[in-house]
Amino acid sequence: EESDVDSYLSMYASDSQNSCYGSNENLFKNSDWSSSESENGLEDEMKKKQDDFCRTLGQWVVESNFQRVHVGKLLKCIRIHLDLSFFPRDYRTLLKTQRKVILKAMPPGHYFHFGLIKYLFEFLSSLSPQQIPLCIELCVNVDGIPLYKSSRSQFWPILGLLRNIDGAKPFVIGIFDGTTILCDAPARSFLTSVKGHTAYFSCPKCETKGKYAKNPNSKKGRVTFPTSNARLRNNHSFRIRRQAEHHKGRSMLEDLNLD
């Protein structure tokens, strides 16, 4: 699925490619334009400037994170006081907001995919061939964001970054919305579908079995891993479940061709 900002950016890009270059070429080849052709050319140029203005303002609204009610008032003032009848009346028209968002059910939550290939195509198309390396390094980061204090509902953004291209910025690949616990260790066990960090077979580095160590100054304790020469985990041992006690189920990461 496409994000709101990407949708109107891609639309304007295609419009400029389809209309602008062809009209300029005809302008230099044929100086005997009729009045109707001249008017059509001026109308096309005016339409392009209007679209560019709306696109620029839309990007500014998104980056500034204005409230929708304020954006609506701004659009109304522009239409009335500047006499710009072409200007949209509503923020949803300005931003080309999707009227229907398709979510994929992924218990215990839902997932929305912004698109990795779409971003790569648009970003790389804006670069010169000299700026694009032969091998592109993609970094992926996943972590949880709590939405409400009274609820366990959380957003899990999947962020990407092209680390070996100058000027590249983090972008959103997808967002998972569900109920879980927020912390680095629980996030790792959630994504890899293994035992939590308080379990005896929870060490992500090796196949040691933990031991419960009681705190002499309190009734509480914690699981520790005193063994230093245990067999290390690797991609093969993880996939074949060499230590079955470590796993809770099949991780979606196992469907990827990763080592």
MIFI-757693 format. One record per residue: x, y, z of N, C-alpha, C in turn. Coordinates in nm, 2 decimals. Each point is the difference from the previous one (the first is absolute). Layout:
<tipas>
n_u,n_v,n_w,ca_u,ca_v,ca_w,c_u,c_v,c_w
X,Y,Z,X,Y,Z,X,Y,Z
...
</tipas>
This chain:
<tipas>
n_u,n_v,n_w,ca_u,ca_v,ca_w,c_u,c_v,c_w
0.08,-0.12,0.00,-0.08,0.12,0.00,0.09,0.12,0.00
-0.05,0.11,-0.05,0.07,0.13,-0.01,-0.04,0.09,0.11
0.10,0.08,0.05,-0.03,0.09,0.11,-0.06,0.13,-0.07
-0.06,0.08,0.09,-0.06,0.12,-0.04,0.09,0.10,-0.08
0.12,0.02,0.06,0.09,0.10,-0.06,0.05,-0.06,-0.14
0.04,-0.13,0.00,0.05,-0.06,-0.12,-0.10,0.01,-0.11
-0.13,-0.01,0.03,-0.10,-0.01,-0.11,0.00,0.13,-0.08
0.00,0.11,0.07,-0.01,0.12,-0.08,0.13,0.05,-0.06
0.11,-0.05,0.06,0.13,0.03,-0.05,0.02,-0.07,-0.14
-0.04,-0.13,0.00,0.02,-0.08,-0.12,-0.09,0.05,-0.11
-0.12,0.05,0.04,-0.10,0.04,-0.10,0.06,0.13,-0.07
0.05,0.09,0.08,0.05,0.12,-0.06,0.13,-0.03,-0.09
0.08,-0.09,0.05,0.12,-0.04,-0.08,-0.04,-0.05,-0.14
-0.10,-0.09,0.00,-0.05,-0.05,-0.13,-0.06,0.10,-0.09
-0.07,0.10,0.06,-0.06,0.11,-0.08,0.11,0.08,-0.07
0.10,0.04,0.08,0.10,0.08,-0.06,0.08,-0.07,-0.11
0.02,-0.13,0.02,0.07,-0.07,-0.10,-0.08,-0.02,-0.13
-0.13,-0.01,0.01,-0.08,-0.02,-0.12,-0.03,0.12,-0.07
-0.01,0.12,0.06,-0.04,0.12,-0.06,0.11,0.10,-0.03
0.09,0.02,0.09,0.09,0.11,-0.01,0.10,-0.02,-0.12
0.06,-0.11,-0.01,0.11,-0.02,-0.09,-0.05,0.01,-0.15
-0.11,-0.07,-0.02,-0.06,0.00,-0.14,-0.03,0.14,-0.04
-0.07,0.08,0.08,-0.04,0.14,-0.04,0.12,0.09,-0.03
0.11,-0.02,0.08,0.12,0.08,-0.03,0.06,-0.03,-0.13
0.01,-0.13,-0.03,0.05,-0.04,-0.13,-0.07,0.05,-0.11
-0.13,0.00,0.00,-0.08,0.06,-0.11,0.01,0.15,-0.01
0.03,0.06,0.11,0.01,0.15,0.01,0.12,0.04,-0.09
0.11,-0.07,0.01,0.12,0.04,-0.07,-0.01,-0.05,-0.15
-0.07,-0.10,-0.03,-0.01,-0.05,-0.14,-0.10,0.08,-0.08
-0.10,0.05,0.06,-0.11,0.06,-0.08,-0.03,0.14,0.06
0.03,0.10,-0.07,-0.02,0.14,0.05,-0.14,0.05,-0.05
-0.07,-0.07,-0.08,-0.12,0.04,-0.06,-0.12,-0.06,0.08
0.00,0.02,0.13,-0.11,-0.05,0.08,-0.13,0.08,-0.03
-0.11,-0.07,0.00,-0.13,0.07,-0.01,-0.03,0.05,0.14
-0.10,0.09,0.00,-0.04,0.06,0.13,-0.05,-0.10,0.09
-0.07,-0.10,-0.05,-0.06,-0.11,0.09,0.11,-0.08,0.06
0.11,-0.03,-0.08,0.11,-0.08,0.05,0.08,0.08,0.10
0.01,0.13,-0.02,0.07,0.09,0.10,-0.08,0.00,0.13
-0.13,0.01,-0.01,-0.08,0.00,0.12,0.01,-0.13,0.07
0.00,-0.11,-0.07,0.01,-0.13,0.06,0.13,-0.02,0.07
0.11,0.06,-0.06,0.13,-0.01,0.06,0.01,0.08,0.13
-0.07,0.12,0.00,0.00,0.08,0.12,-0.08,-0.06,0.11
-0.11,-0.07,-0.04,-0.08,-0.06,0.10,0.07,-0.12,0.06
0.08,-0.07,-0.08,0.07,-0.12,0.05,0.11,0.05,0.10
0.07,0.11,-0.04,0.10,0.06,0.09,-0.06,0.05,0.13
-0.11,0.06,-0.01,-0.07,0.05,0.12,-0.04,-0.11,0.09
-0.05,-0.11,-0.06,-0.05,-0.11,0.08,0.12,-0.07,0.07
0.11,0.00,-0.07,0.12,-0.06,0.06,0.05,0.08,0.12
-0.01,0.14,-0.01,0.04,0.08,0.11,-0.09,-0.01,0.12
-0.13,-0.02,-0.03,-0.10,-0.01,0.10,0.02,-0.14,0.08
0.03,-0.10,-0.08,0.03,-0.13,0.06,0.12,0.00,0.09
0.11,0.07,-0.05,0.12,0.01,0.07,-0.02,0.08,0.13
-0.08,0.10,0.00,-0.03,0.08,0.12,-0.07,-0.09,0.10
-0.10,-0.07,-0.05,-0.08,-0.09,0.10,0.09,-0.10,0.06
0.09,-0.06,-0.09,0.09,-0.11,0.05,0.09,0.06,0.11
0.06,0.12,-0.03,0.09,0.06,0.10,-0.07,0.03,0.13
-0.12,0.06,-0.01,-0.07,0.03,0.12,-0.04,-0.13,0.08
-0.03,-0.11,-0.08,-0.04,-0.12,0.07,0.12,-0.06,0.07
0.12,0.00,-0.06,0.12,-0.05,0.07,0.03,0.09,0.12
-0.02,0.13,0.00,0.02,0.08,0.11,-0.09,-0.03,0.12
-0.13,-0.03,-0.04,-0.10,-0.03,0.10,0.04,-0.13,0.07
0.04,-0.10,-0.07,0.04,-0.13,0.05,0.12,0.01,0.09
0.10,0.07,-0.05,0.13,0.01,0.08,-0.02,0.09,0.13
-0.10,0.09,-0.01,-0.02,0.09,0.12,-0.10,-0.06,0.10
-0.07,-0.11,-0.04,-0.09,-0.07,0.08,-0.11,0.09,0.06
-0.06,0.08,-0.09,-0.11,0.09,0.05,-0.12,-0.08,0.02
-0.09,0.05,0.09,-0.13,-0.06,0.03,-0.09,0.02,-0.12
-0.08,-0.10,-0.02,-0.09,0.01,-0.12,-0.09,0.12,-0.01
-0.05,0.04,0.12,-0.09,0.11,0.00,0.07,0.13,-0.04
0.13,0.01,0.03,0.07,0.12,-0.03,0.03,0.00,-0.15
0.03,-0.12,-0.06,0.03,-0.01,-0.14,-0.13,0.04,-0.08
-0.11,-0.04,0.05,-0.13,0.03,-0.07,-0.02,0.15,0.00
0.03,0.07,0.11,-0.02,0.15,0.01,0.10,0.07,-0.09
0.12,-0.06,-0.01,0.10,0.06,-0.09,-0.05,-0.01,-0.15
-0.05,-0.11,-0.04,-0.05,-0.02,-0.14,-0.11,0.09,-0.03
-0.09,0.02,0.10,-0.11,0.09,-0.02,0.04,0.14,-0.02
0.10,0.05,0.08,0.05,0.13,-0.02,0.07,0.02,-0.13
0.07,-0.10,-0.05,0.07,0.01,-0.13,-0.10,0.02,-0.11
-0.10,-0.09,0.00,-0.11,0.01,-0.10,-0.07,0.13,-0.01
-0.03,0.06,0.12,-0.08,0.12,0.01,0.08,0.12,-0.03
0.11,0.02,0.08,0.07,0.13,0.00,0.10,0.01,-0.12
0.05,-0.11,-0.05,0.09,0.00,-0.11,-0.07,-0.03,-0.13
-0.13,-0.03,0.01,-0.08,-0.03,-0.12,0.06,-0.12,-0.09
0.03,-0.10,0.07,0.06,-0.12,-0.06,-0.11,-0.11,0.00
-0.08,0.00,-0.10,-0.11,-0.09,-0.01,0.04,-0.14,-0.02
0.12,-0.02,-0.06,0.05,-0.14,-0.03,0.04,-0.07,0.13
0.02,0.08,0.11,0.06,-0.06,0.12,-0.10,-0.09,0.07
0.04,-0.11,0.05,-0.09,-0.10,0.07,-0.07,0.06,0.12
-0.12,-0.04,0.03,-0.07,0.05,0.11,0.03,-0.08,0.13
0.05,-0.12,-0.01,0.02,-0.09,0.11,0.14,-0.06,0.01
0.05,-0.02,0.12,0.14,-0.05,0.01,0.01,-0.14,-0.06
-0.10,-0.08,0.00,0.01,-0.13,-0.06,0.02,0.01,-0.15
-0.06,0.10,-0.07,0.02,0.02,-0.14,0.14,0.05,-0.03
0.05,0.09,0.09,0.14,0.05,-0.01,0.10,-0.11,0.01
-0.01,-0.09,0.10,0.10,-0.10,0.03,-0.03,-0.13,-0.08
-0.11,-0.01,-0.07,-0.04,-0.12,-0.08,-0.01,-0.12,0.10
-0.06,0.03,0.11,-0.02,-0.10,0.11,-0.08,-0.12,-0.05
0.04,-0.12,0.02,-0.07,-0.11,-0.04,-0.13,-0.01,0.08
-0.11,-0.03,-0.07,-0.13,-0.01,0.07,-0.02,-0.14,0.06
0.08,-0.09,-0.04,-0.01,-0.14,0.05,0.14,-0.06,0.02
0.03,-0.04,0.12,0.13,-0.06,0.03,-0.02,-0.15,0.02
0.07,-0.08,-0.08,-0.01,-0.14,0.01,0.10,-0.06,0.10
-0.05,-0.05,0.11,0.09,-0.06,0.10,0.00,-0.15,-0.01
0.12,-0.06,0.02,0.01,-0.15,-0.01,-0.01,-0.05,0.15
-0.09,-0.09,0.02,-0.01,-0.06,0.13,0.12,-0.09,0.03
0.07,0.03,0.11,0.11,-0.08,0.05,-0.01,-0.01,0.15
-0.08,-0.10,0.05,-0.02,-0.01,0.14,0.13,0.00,0.08
0.01,0.07,0.11,-0.11,0.07,0.07,-0.02,0.14,-0.04
0.01,0.04,-0.13,-0.01,0.14,-0.04,-0.03,0.01,-0.15
0.03,0.11,-0.06,-0.01,0.03,-0.14,0.12,0.06,-0.05
0.02,-0.01,-0.14,0.12,0.05,-0.06,-0.03,0.08,-0.12
0.07,0.11,-0.02,-0.02,0.09,-0.12,0.14,0.01,-0.07
0.00,-0.03,-0.13,0.13,0.00,-0.07,0.01,0.12,-0.09
0.10,0.08,0.02,0.02,0.12,-0.08,0.07,-0.03,-0.13
0.09,-0.10,0.01,0.07,-0.04,-0.12,0.15,0.02,0.00
0.08,-0.10,-0.02,0.14,0.01,-0.01,0.04,0.03,-0.14
-0.05,-0.08,-0.10,0.04,0.01,-0.14,-0.04,0.14,-0.05
-0.12,0.04,0.04,-0.04,0.13,-0.05,0.09,0.11,0.05
0.04,0.00,0.12,0.10,0.10,0.05,0.13,-0.01,-0.07
0.05,-0.12,-0.02,0.13,-0.01,-0.06,0.00,0.05,-0.15
-0.11,-0.03,-0.07,-0.02,0.05,-0.14,0.00,0.16,0.00
-0.08,0.06,0.09,-0.01,0.14,0.00,0.13,0.07,0.04
0.06,-0.05,0.10,0.12,0.06,0.06,0.12,-0.01,-0.10
0.02,-0.13,-0.05,0.11,-0.02,-0.09,-0.02,0.07,-0.14
-0.12,0.02,-0.04,-0.03,0.08,-0.12,0.04,0.14,0.01
0.01,0.06,0.12,0.04,0.13,0.02,0.15,0.02,0.01
0.07,-0.10,-0.01,0.15,0.00,0.01,0.06,-0.01,-0.14
0.12,0.04,-0.01,0.08,-0.02,-0.13,0.06,-0.14,0.01
0.03,-0.06,-0.12,0.06,-0.13,0.01,0.13,-0.01,0.08
0.07,0.11,0.01,0.13,0.00,0.07,-0.03,-0.01,0.15
-0.12,0.04,0.05,-0.03,0.00,0.14,-0.05,-0.13,0.05
-0.03,-0.09,-0.09,-0.06,-0.13,0.04,0.11,-0.11,0.00
0.03,-0.06,0.12,0.10,-0.10,0.01,-0.05,-0.13,-0.07
0.10,-0.09,-0.03,-0.04,-0.13,-0.06,-0.08,-0.09,0.10
0.04,0.01,0.13,-0.07,-0.07,0.10,-0.06,0.10,0.10
-0.13,-0.01,0.02,-0.07,0.09,0.09,-0.02,-0.07,0.14
0.05,0.07,0.10,-0.01,-0.06,0.14,-0.13,0.06,0.07
-0.09,-0.09,0.03,-0.12,0.04,0.07,0.00,-0.04,0.15
-0.02,0.10,0.08,-0.01,-0.02,0.15,-0.15,0.00,0.03
-0.04,-0.09,0.09,-0.14,-0.01,0.04,0.00,0.01,0.16
-0.09,0.08,0.05,-0.02,0.02,0.14,-0.14,-0.02,0.04
-0.03,-0.07,0.11,-0.14,-0.02,0.04,0.00,0.02,0.15
-0.09,0.08,0.05,-0.02,0.02,0.14,-0.15,0.05,0.03
-0.04,-0.01,0.12,-0.14,0.03,0.03,-0.01,0.15,0.06
-0.12,0.05,-0.03,-0.04,0.14,0.05,-0.13,-0.01,0.07
0.00,0.02,0.13,-0.13,0.00,0.07,-0.09,0.11,-0.04
-0.13,-0.02,-0.02,-0.09,0.10,-0.05,-0.08,0.06,0.12
-0.04,-0.08,0.10,-0.08,0.05,0.10,0.05,-0.05,0.14
-0.02,0.08,0.10,0.05,-0.05,0.13,-0.09,-0.10,0.06
-0.13,0.00,-0.04,-0.10,-0.09,0.06,-0.02,-0.13,-0.09
0.09,-0.02,-0.10,-0.02,-0.11,-0.09,0.13,-0.06,-0.04
0.01,-0.13,-0.03,0.12,-0.06,-0.04,0.02,0.01,-0.16
-0.09,0.07,-0.06,0.00,0.01,-0.15,0.13,0.08,-0.03
0.07,-0.05,-0.10,0.13,0.06,-0.04,0.01,0.00,-0.16
0.08,0.10,-0.05,0.04,0.00,-0.13,0.14,-0.06,-0.01
0.02,-0.08,-0.10,0.14,-0.05,-0.02,0.04,0.04,-0.14
0.06,0.12,-0.02,0.05,0.04,-0.13,0.12,-0.09,-0.05
0.00,-0.04,-0.12,0.11,-0.06,-0.07,0.07,0.10,-0.08
0.12,0.04,0.04,0.07,0.11,-0.07,0.11,-0.05,-0.08
0.03,0.06,-0.11,0.11,-0.04,-0.09,0.10,0.12,-0.02
0.12,-0.03,-0.03,0.10,0.10,-0.03,0.10,-0.06,-0.10
0.03,0.08,-0.11,0.10,-0.04,-0.09,0.13,0.06,0.05
0.08,-0.09,0.07,0.11,0.06,0.08,0.12,0.04,-0.09
0.02,-0.05,-0.12,0.12,0.03,-0.08,-0.04,0.10,-0.11
-0.10,0.08,0.01,-0.04,0.10,-0.09,0.00,0.13,0.07
0.08,0.10,-0.04,0.00,0.13,0.07,-0.14,0.07,-0.02
-0.04,0.06,0.11,-0.13,0.08,-0.01,-0.12,-0.09,0.02
0.01,-0.13,0.01,-0.12,-0.08,0.03,-0.05,0.02,0.14
-0.13,0.00,0.02,-0.06,0.02,0.13,-0.08,-0.12,0.03
-0.03,-0.03,0.13,-0.09,-0.11,0.04,-0.14,0.01,-0.06
-0.05,-0.11,-0.04,-0.14,0.00,-0.06,-0.08,-0.11,0.06
-0.13,0.01,0.00,-0.09,-0.10,0.06,-0.03,-0.11,-0.11
0.03,-0.13,0.04,-0.03,-0.11,-0.09,-0.14,-0.05,0.03
-0.04,-0.01,0.13,-0.13,-0.04,0.04,-0.02,0.03,0.15
-0.12,-0.02,0.04,-0.04,0.02,0.15,-0.09,-0.11,0.04
0.04,-0.06,0.12,-0.08,-0.10,0.06,-0.07,0.06,0.12
-0.12,-0.02,0.02,-0.08,0.05,0.12,-0.05,-0.12,0.08
0.04,-0.01,0.12,-0.04,-0.12,0.08,0.02,0.03,0.15
-0.02,-0.10,0.08,0.01,0.01,0.14,0.12,-0.09,0.04
0.10,0.06,0.07,0.11,-0.08,0.04,0.08,0.09,0.11
0.11,-0.05,0.04,0.08,0.08,0.10,0.12,0.07,-0.07
0.02,0.12,0.04,0.10,0.08,-0.07,0.13,-0.01,0.08
0.11,-0.04,-0.07,0.13,-0.01,0.06,0.09,-0.06,-0.11
0.13,0.02,0.00,0.09,-0.06,-0.10,0.00,-0.15,0.00
0.02,-0.06,0.12,0.00,-0.14,0.01,-0.13,-0.07,-0.03
-0.12,0.05,0.05,-0.12,-0.06,-0.05,-0.03,0.02,-0.15
0.05,0.12,-0.05,-0.02,0.02,-0.14,0.07,-0.11,-0.08
0.12,-0.03,0.04,0.08,-0.10,-0.07,-0.07,-0.14,0.00
-0.04,-0.04,0.12,-0.07,-0.13,0.02,-0.13,0.00,-0.08
-0.07,0.11,0.00,-0.13,0.01,-0.08,0.03,-0.02,-0.14
0.10,0.06,-0.06,0.02,-0.01,-0.14,0.06,-0.14,-0.04
0.08,-0.05,0.08,0.06,-0.13,-0.03,-0.08,-0.12,0.05
-0.10,0.03,0.08,-0.09,-0.11,0.05,0.07,-0.10,0.09
0.08,0.05,0.09,0.08,-0.08,0.09,-0.04,0.03,0.15
0.05,-0.07,0.09,-0.03,0.02,0.14,0.04,0.14,0.05
-0.07,0.06,0.09,0.03,0.13,0.05,0.13,0.00,0.08
0.05,0.12,0.03,0.13,0.02,0.06,0.01,-0.05,0.14
-0.11,-0.04,0.06,0.00,-0.05,0.14,-0.01,-0.15,0.01
0.00,-0.07,-0.12,-0.01,-0.14,-0.01,0.14,-0.07,0.02
0.00,-0.12,0.03,0.13,-0.07,0.01,0.07,-0.02,-0.13
-0.07,-0.02,-0.11,0.06,-0.02,-0.13,-0.02,0.12,-0.09
0.02,0.12,0.06,-0.03,0.12,-0.07,0.13,0.07,-0.06
0.12,-0.05,0.03,0.12,0.07,-0.05,0.00,0.00,-0.15
0.01,0.12,-0.07,-0.01,0.01,-0.14,0.14,-0.03,-0.07
0.11,-0.01,0.08,0.13,-0.02,-0.05,0.05,-0.15,0.00
-0.04,-0.07,0.10,0.05,-0.14,0.02,-0.11,-0.09,0.05
0.03,-0.13,0.01,-0.10,-0.10,0.04,0.01,-0.04,0.14
0.05,0.09,0.09,0.01,-0.03,0.14,-0.14,0.00,0.06
0.00,-0.07,0.12,-0.13,0.00,0.08,0.03,0.09,0.12
-0.09,0.09,0.02,0.02,0.10,0.11,-0.03,-0.07,0.14
0.05,0.07,0.10,-0.03,-0.04,0.14,-0.06,0.12,0.07
-0.09,-0.04,0.09,-0.07,0.11,0.08,0.09,0.03,0.12
0.03,0.13,0.01,0.09,0.05,0.11,-0.09,0.09,0.09
-0.01,-0.03,0.12,-0.09,0.07,0.09,0.09,0.12,0.06
-0.07,0.11,0.02,0.07,0.12,0.06,-0.01,-0.02,0.15
0.12,0.00,0.06,0.00,-0.03,0.15,-0.06,0.11,0.08
-0.02,0.12,-0.06,-0.05,0.11,0.07,-0.15,0.02,-0.02
-0.06,-0.09,-0.08,-0.15,0.01,-0.02,-0.05,-0.13,-0.04
-0.13,-0.01,-0.02,-0.06,-0.13,-0.03,0.00,-0.02,-0.15
0.05,0.10,-0.08,0.00,-0.02,-0.14,0.13,-0.05,-0.05
0.01,-0.04,-0.13,0.12,-0.05,-0.06,-0.01,0.02,-0.15
0.10,-0.06,-0.07,-0.01,0.01,-0.15,0.08,-0.11,-0.06
-0.03,-0.03,-0.13,0.06,-0.10,-0.07,0.14,0.05,-0.05
0.10,-0.08,0.03,0.14,0.04,-0.05,0.05,-0.11,-0.09
0.11,0.03,-0.07,0.06,-0.09,-0.10,0.15,-0.01,0.04
0.04,-0.08,0.10,0.13,0.00,0.04,0.10,-0.08,-0.09
-0.05,-0.08,-0.09,0.09,-0.08,-0.09,0.05,0.09,-0.11
0.14,-0.01,-0.02,0.06,0.08,-0.10,0.05,-0.07,-0.12
-0.01,-0.14,0.00,0.05,-0.08,-0.11,-0.11,-0.08,-0.07
-0.12,0.05,0.01,-0.12,-0.07,-0.07,0.01,0.01,-0.15
-0.06,-0.09,-0.07,0.00,0.00,-0.14,-0.08,0.12,-0.05
0.06,0.08,-0.10,-0.06,0.12,-0.05,-0.12,-0.03,-0.10
-0.09,0.09,0.00,-0.11,-0.01,-0.10,0.05,0.05,-0.13
-0.06,-0.05,-0.11,0.02,0.06,-0.13,-0.13,-0.02,-0.09
0.01,0.04,-0.12,-0.12,0.00,-0.08,-0.05,-0.14,-0.02
0.09,-0.09,-0.03,-0.04,-0.14,-0.02,-0.06,-0.07,0.13
0.06,0.02,0.11,-0.05,-0.06,0.12,-0.14,0.06,0.04
-0.01,0.13,-0.03,-0.13,0.06,0.03,-0.11,-0.05,-0.08
0.02,-0.02,-0.13,-0.10,-0.05,-0.09,-0.04,-0.15,0.02
0.10,-0.08,0.04,-0.03,-0.14,0.02,-0.05,-0.03,0.14
-0.01,0.11,0.09,-0.05,-0.02,0.13,0.09,-0.09,0.08
0.14,0.02,0.00,0.09,-0.09,0.07,-0.03,0.00,0.15
-0.04,0.12,0.05,-0.04,0.00,0.14,-0.15,0.04,0.00
-0.08,-0.10,0.00,-0.15,0.02,-0.01,-0.05,0.08,0.11
0.06,-0.01,0.12,-0.06,0.08,0.11,0.02,0.15,-0.02
0.08,0.04,-0.09,0.02,0.15,-0.02,-0.12,0.06,-0.08
-0.07,-0.08,-0.08,-0.10,0.05,-0.09,-0.14,-0.01,0.05
-0.08,0.10,-0.04,-0.14,0.00,0.03,-0.09,-0.03,-0.12
0.06,0.02,-0.12,-0.08,-0.02,-0.12,0.09,0.04,-0.12
-0.06,0.01,-0.11,0.08,0.04,-0.12,0.00,0.15,-0.02
0.11,0.06,-0.02,0.02,0.14,-0.02,-0.02,0.04,-0.15
-0.07,0.11,-0.02,-0.02,0.05,-0.14,0.14,0.03,-0.06
0.10,0.03,0.08,0.13,0.03,-0.06,0.06,-0.12,-0.07
-0.04,-0.12,0.04,0.05,-0.12,-0.07,-0.04,-0.02,-0.14
-0.10,0.08,-0.04,-0.05,0.00,-0.14,0.09,0.08,-0.09
0.09,0.08,0.06,0.09,0.09,-0.08,0.13,-0.08,-0.02
0.06,0.03,-0.11,0.13,-0.06,-0.04,0.12,0.08,0.07
0.00,-0.02,0.13,0.10,0.07,0.08,0.09,-0.10,0.07
0.12,0.04,0.03,0.09,-0.08,0.08,0.05,0.08,0.12
</tipas>
